[in-house]
């Protein structure tokens, strides 16, 4: 693990622990079928009740799981284990599954929260298969803890896989926004999950849908960012296709999709977004845009030949976007409840 990442892990873990059990303020994605469902976040979601909203709680748990997997001797290791032991219980997960089964809940967190839940499940599975992480000191207990948490989460993991299998065949068109419903992001972590679990049917469905949606795209204008983007629609689509296609096929597609890249066009993709008010929950999304662009640029650069001038541009842009956003991971709760996740993603994926 690069030293630069190691130096941030305990900071990011401390940030996540500061909000993972914070129930309020809360922004619920909650269809109320009758007055009996006028309930608080902890009652509705006994696992994922903190961190302002359900999906941020899910990826806050992912952050903690990844930090613990990479560095089992973190100063916060005991606190992380305590959170997971309290949250990942059979009864808590059963309540989360039961919530999904109620009327009018079919679109709950589609597909952003779905994708992060499967990413969290993958992280727990990876921890269960590890031998104590890069820092040592975990050993058998480390793997056993992850295995127990993964087993507890499994019913919810399965429920979201089923939601994908039901939704993707009827999703005729992709959603190309830079916010939660972005379809390309919704496929990315689902694909990771399908491959890690060896689910060939799920993997094939994801790959077919990505090709149906994006294979013919070319000359992307990259009209971004919108004022509340935290994904780049252009780069997120490219990152999705990078994962779906063999490298040579992807690079040929990428040449058509962003043909002016060697000339730094579209220029907006190389320009970190300006964030005018970090207390505004929508405007501060743009810090997340800078972090997710850093993640995508770094990933895409990795498949380019070292002689390709676009690789240097991509790596430079990744670094500029990351450096522009890292100082702002903390400071106001509107960003603090989620930005560290995107920072860790940009630095470790």
C-alpha positions as CSV (number, residue, x, y, z in Angstrom):
1,X,0.0,0.0,0.0
2,X,1.5,3.4,-1.0
3,X,2.5,5.5,2.0
4,X,0.3,8.3,0.8
5,X,-2.7,6.2,1.2
6,X,-1.6,4.8,4.5
7,X,-1.3,8.3,5.9
8,X,-4.9,9.1,5.0
9,X,-6.6,5.8,6.2
10,X,-6.8,6.7,9.9
11,X,-8.1,10.2,9.1
12,X,-10.8,8.9,6.7
13,X,-11.8,6.2,9.3
14,X,-12.1,8.8,12.0
15,X,-14.3,10.9,9.8
16,X,-16.6,8.0,9.0
17,X,-16.8,6.9,12.6
18,X,-17.9,10.5,13.4
19,X,-21.1,10.1,11.4
20,X,-21.8,6.4,11.0
21,X,-24.0,6.4,14.1
22,X,-25.3,9.9,13.8
23,X,-29.0,9.6,13.2
24,X,-29.9,13.2,12.7
25,X,-30.1,15.3,10.6
26,X,-31.5,12.7,8.2
27,X,-32.8,12.8,4.6
28,X,-35.0,9.8,4.0
29,X,-35.9,8.2,0.7
30,X,-39.1,6.9,2.1
31,X,-42.5,6.2,0.5
32,X,-45.1,6.3,3.3
33,X,-47.9,3.8,2.6
34,X,-49.8,4.7,5.8
35,X,-49.4,6.5,9.1
36,X,-47.8,3.5,10.8
37,X,-44.8,4.1,8.6
38,X,-44.1,7.5,10.1
39,X,-41.0,6.3,11.8
40,X,-37.4,7.5,12.4
41,X,-34.3,6.5,10.5
42,X,-33.0,4.0,13.1
43,X,-36.3,2.2,13.2
44,X,-36.7,2.0,9.4
45,X,-33.1,1.2,8.8
46,X,-31.4,-0.4,11.8
47,X,-28.2,-1.0,9.8
48,X,-27.9,2.1,7.7
49,X,-29.6,4.8,9.8
50,X,-26.7,7.3,10.1
51,X,-24.6,9.5,7.9
52,X,-27.5,11.7,6.7
53,X,-29.0,9.3,4.2
54,X,-29.1,5.6,3.5
55,X,-26.7,5.4,0.6
56,X,-24.1,7.6,2.5
57,X,-24.4,5.2,5.4
58,X,-23.8,2.3,3.1
59,X,-20.7,3.7,1.6
60,X,-19.5,5.0,5.0
61,X,-19.5,1.3,6.0
62,X,-17.6,0.5,2.9
63,X,-15.0,3.1,3.8
64,X,-14.6,1.5,7.2
65,X,-14.4,-2.0,5.8
66,X,-11.8,-1.0,3.3
67,X,-9.7,0.9,5.8
68,X,-9.8,-2.1,8.2
69,X,-9.0,-4.6,5.4
70,X,-6.0,-2.6,4.2
71,X,-4.8,-1.8,7.7
72,X,-6.0,-4.1,10.5
73,X,-3.9,-2.3,13.1
74,X,-5.5,1.1,12.5
75,X,-6.0,3.1,15.7
76,X,-9.8,2.9,15.0
77,X,-9.8,-0.9,14.4
78,X,-11.6,-1.7,17.6
79,X,-14.2,1.0,17.1
80,X,-14.8,-0.2,13.5
81,X,-15.3,-3.8,14.8
82,X,-17.7,-2.5,17.4
83,X,-19.8,-0.7,14.8
84,X,-19.9,-3.7,12.5
85,X,-20.8,-6.1,15.3
86,X,-23.7,-3.8,16.4
87,X,-25.0,-3.1,12.9
88,X,-24.4,-6.4,11.0
89,X,-26.8,-8.7,12.9
90,X,-29.3,-11.1,11.5
91,X,-32.3,-9.1,13.0
92,X,-31.0,-5.7,11.7
93,X,-30.4,-7.0,8.2
94,X,-33.8,-8.8,8.2
95,X,-35.4,-5.5,9.0
96,X,-33.6,-3.8,6.0
97,X,-34.8,-6.6,3.7
98,X,-38.4,-6.3,5.1
99,X,-38.3,-2.6,4.3
100,X,-37.6,-3.4,0.6
101,X,-40.6,-5.7,0.4
102,X,-43.2,-3.1,1.3
103,X,-45.4,-1.5,-1.3
104,X,-43.9,1.3,-3.6
105,X,-40.3,0.5,-2.6
106,X,-39.2,-0.9,-6.0
107,X,-37.2,2.2,-6.9
108,X,-35.7,2.7,-3.4
109,X,-32.1,3.9,-4.0
110,X,-32.0,2.7,-7.6
111,X,-29.2,2.1,-8.7
112,X,-26.8,4.3,-6.6
113,X,-27.6,2.7,-3.3
114,X,-27.8,-0.7,-4.9
115,X,-24.4,-0.4,-6.4
116,X,-22.8,0.7,-3.1
117,X,-24.5,-2.1,-1.2
118,X,-22.9,-4.6,-3.5
119,X,-19.6,-2.8,-3.2
120,X,-19.8,-3.1,0.5
121,X,-20.6,-6.8,0.2
122,X,-17.6,-7.3,-2.0
123,X,-15.3,-5.5,0.5
124,X,-16.5,-7.8,3.3
125,X,-16.0,-10.9,1.1
126,X,-12.5,-9.7,0.3
127,X,-11.7,-9.2,4.0
128,X,-13.0,-12.7,4.7
129,X,-10.6,-14.1,2.2
130,X,-7.6,-12.0,3.3
131,X,-4.7,-13.0,5.6
132,X,-4.7,-9.9,7.8
133,X,-4.2,-7.0,5.4
134,X,-1.0,-5.2,4.4
135,X,-0.3,-4.0,8.0
136,X,-0.4,-7.4,9.5
137,X,-1.8,-8.1,13.0
138,X,-5.2,-9.4,11.7
139,X,-4.6,-13.0,11.0
140,X,-7.4,-15.5,11.6
141,X,-9.5,-13.2,13.7
142,X,-9.4,-10.6,11.0
143,X,-10.8,-13.0,8.4
144,X,-13.3,-14.5,10.8
145,X,-14.7,-11.0,11.6
146,X,-15.1,-10.2,7.9
147,X,-16.7,-13.6,7.3
148,X,-19.2,-13.1,10.0
149,X,-20.2,-9.6,8.8
150,X,-20.4,-10.8,5.2
151,X,-22.7,-13.7,6.2
152,X,-24.9,-11.3,8.2
153,X,-25.3,-8.9,5.2
154,X,-25.9,-11.7,2.7
155,X,-29.7,-11.6,2.7
156,X,-29.7,-7.9,1.8
157,X,-26.9,-8.5,-0.8
158,X,-29.1,-11.1,-2.4
159,X,-32.1,-8.9,-2.4
160,X,-30.3,-6.2,-4.4
161,X,-28.9,-8.6,-6.9
162,X,-32.5,-9.7,-7.5
163,X,-33.5,-6.1,-8.0
164,X,-30.9,-5.7,-10.7
165,X,-32.0,-8.9,-12.4
166,X,-35.6,-7.6,-12.4
167,X,-34.8,-4.0,-13.4
168,X,-32.1,-4.2,-16.1
169,X,-34.1,-6.1,-18.7
170,X,-36.8,-3.3,-18.7
171,X,-34.3,-0.4,-18.5
172,X,-34.6,0.6,-22.2
173,X,-32.6,3.9,-21.8
174,X,-29.7,4.9,-19.6
175,X,-29.8,7.9,-17.3
176,X,-27.0,10.2,-18.1
177,X,-27.0,12.6,-15.3
178,X,-24.1,13.4,-12.9
179,X,-26.0,12.5,-9.7
180,X,-27.3,9.4,-8.0
181,X,-29.3,7.9,-10.8
182,X,-26.4,7.8,-13.2
183,X,-26.8,4.4,-15.0
184,X,-23.1,3.8,-15.7
185,X,-22.2,4.1,-12.1
186,X,-25.1,1.7,-11.3
187,X,-23.4,-1.0,-13.4
188,X,-19.8,-0.5,-12.3
189,X,-19.9,-2.0,-8.8
190,X,-22.6,-4.5,-9.7
191,X,-20.1,-5.8,-12.3
192,X,-17.4,-6.1,-9.6
193,X,-19.8,-8.1,-7.5
194,X,-20.9,-10.4,-10.3
195,X,-17.2,-11.2,-11.1
196,X,-16.2,-11.6,-7.5
197,X,-19.0,-14.0,-6.8
198,X,-18.8,-15.9,-10.1
199,X,-22.3,-15.0,-11.1
200,X,-22.1,-15.5,-14.8
201,X,-25.7,-14.7,-15.5
202,X,-25.6,-11.4,-13.6
203,X,-22.3,-10.5,-15.3
204,X,-23.6,-11.2,-18.8
205,X,-26.8,-9.1,-18.1
206,X,-24.7,-6.1,-17.0
207,X,-22.3,-6.4,-20.0
208,X,-25.1,-6.7,-22.5
209,X,-26.9,-3.7,-21.0
210,X,-23.8,-1.5,-21.0
211,X,-23.2,-2.4,-24.7
212,X,-26.8,-1.7,-25.6
213,X,-26.7,1.7,-23.8
214,X,-23.2,2.9,-24.7
215,X,-21.4,1.0,-27.5
216,X,-22.6,3.3,-30.2
217,X,-21.7,6.6,-28.4
218,X,-19.2,8.9,-30.1
219,X,-18.1,12.6,-30.0
220,X,-19.2,13.2,-26.5
221,X,-19.6,16.9,-25.9
222,X,-19.1,16.6,-22.1
223,X,-21.5,19.5,-21.3
224,X,-20.6,19.4,-17.6
225,X,-20.6,20.1,-14.8
226,X,-24.1,20.8,-13.8
227,X,-24.4,22.7,-10.6
228,X,-25.0,19.6,-8.4
229,X,-22.9,16.9,-10.3
230,X,-20.8,14.5,-8.3
231,X,-20.1,12.3,-11.3
232,X,-18.8,13.2,-14.7
233,X,-21.4,11.7,-17.1
234,X,-18.7,11.4,-19.7
235,X,-16.0,9.8,-17.6
236,X,-18.3,7.6,-15.7
237,X,-19.6,6.1,-18.9
238,X,-16.0,5.6,-20.1
239,X,-15.1,3.9,-16.8
240,X,-18.0,1.6,-17.1
241,X,-17.0,0.6,-20.6
242,X,-13.4,0.2,-19.5
243,X,-14.6,-2.5,-17.2
244,X,-16.9,-4.2,-19.7
245,X,-14.6,-4.3,-22.7
246,X,-11.2,-5.9,-23.5
247,X,-8.5,-3.1,-23.3
248,X,-8.0,-2.9,-27.1
249,X,-11.7,-2.7,-27.8
250,X,-12.2,-0.1,-25.1
251,X,-9.4,2.1,-26.4
252,X,-10.9,1.9,-29.9
253,X,-14.3,2.9,-28.4
254,X,-12.7,5.6,-26.3
255,X,-11.0,7.1,-29.5
256,X,-14.5,7.6,-30.9
257,X,-16.1,8.7,-27.7
258,X,-13.6,11.5,-26.9
259,X,-11.7,12.0,-30.1
260,X,-10.1,15.3,-29.1
261,X,-8.6,14.2,-25.8
262,X,-5.0,14.5,-26.9
263,X,-5.7,18.2,-27.5
264,X,-7.3,18.5,-24.0
265,X,-10.8,18.6,-25.5
266,X,-13.4,18.7,-24.1
267,X,-11.5,21.2,-21.8
268,X,-14.1,20.9,-19.0
269,X,-13.0,17.4,-18.3
270,X,-9.5,18.7,-17.4
271,X,-10.7,21.6,-15.2
272,X,-11.5,20.9,-11.6
273,X,-14.9,22.3,-10.6
274,X,-15.2,25.4,-8.5
275,X,-17.1,25.0,-5.2
276,X,-18.6,28.3,-4.0
277,X,-20.4,27.2,-0.8
278,X,-19.6,24.0,1.0
279,X,-22.4,24.3,3.4
280,X,-24.9,23.9,0.5
281,X,-25.6,20.2,0.2
282,X,-26.0,20.4,-3.6
283,X,-23.2,22.8,-4.4
284,X,-20.7,20.7,-2.3
285,X,-21.5,17.8,-4.7
286,X,-18.9,19.4,-6.9
287,X,-16.1,18.4,-4.5
288,X,-17.3,14.8,-5.1
289,X,-17.2,15.5,-8.8
290,X,-13.5,16.3,-8.5
291,X,-12.9,13.2,-6.5
292,X,-14.9,10.9,-8.8
293,X,-13.2,12.4,-11.9
294,X,-9.8,11.7,-10.2
295,X,-10.9,8.0,-9.8
296,X,-12.1,7.7,-13.4
297,X,-9.0,9.4,-14.9
298,X,-6.7,7.3,-12.9
299,X,-8.5,4.1,-13.9
300,X,-8.7,5.0,-17.6
301,X,-5.0,6.0,-17.7
302,X,-4.1,2.5,-16.4
303,X,-5.2,0.8,-19.7
304,X,-3.3,3.3,-21.9
305,X,0.1,2.5,-23.2
306,X,2.9,4.4,-21.5
307,X,3.8,6.0,-24.9
308,X,0.2,7.3,-25.3
309,X,0.3,11.1,-24.7
310,X,-3.3,10.9,-23.4
311,X,-2.0,8.8,-20.5
312,X,0.1,11.6,-19.2
313,X,-2.9,14.0,-19.5
314,X,-5.2,11.6,-17.7
315,X,-2.7,11.0,-14.9
316,X,-2.1,14.8,-14.5
317,X,-5.8,15.5,-14.5
318,X,-6.4,12.8,-11.9
319,X,-3.8,14.3,-9.6
320,X,-5.1,17.9,-10.1
321,X,-8.7,16.9,-9.3
322,X,-7.7,14.9,-6.3
323,X,-5.4,17.6,-4.9
324,X,-8.2,20.2,-5.5
325,X,-10.7,18.3,-3.4
326,X,-8.7,16.5,-0.6
327,X,-8.5,19.6,1.6
328,X,-12.3,19.9,1.7
329,X,-13.2,16.3,2.8
330,X,-14.0,17.7,6.2
331,X,-15.3,21.1,7.3
332,X,-19.1,21.0,6.9
333,X,-21.4,18.1,7.5
334,X,-23.0,18.4,4.1
335,X,-19.7,17.2,2.6
336,X,-18.2,15.5,5.6
337,X,-20.9,12.7,5.7
338,X,-19.7,11.3,2.3
339,X,-16.7,12.9,0.7
340,X,-14.1,10.8,2.5
341,X,-15.6,7.7,0.7
342,X,-15.0,9.3,-2.7
343,X,-11.5,10.3,-1.7
344,X,-10.6,6.8,-0.6
345,X,-12.2,5.4,-3.8
346,X,-10.0,7.8,-5.9
347,X,-6.9,6.7,-4.0
348,X,-7.4,2.9,-3.9
349,X,-9.3,1.9,-7.1
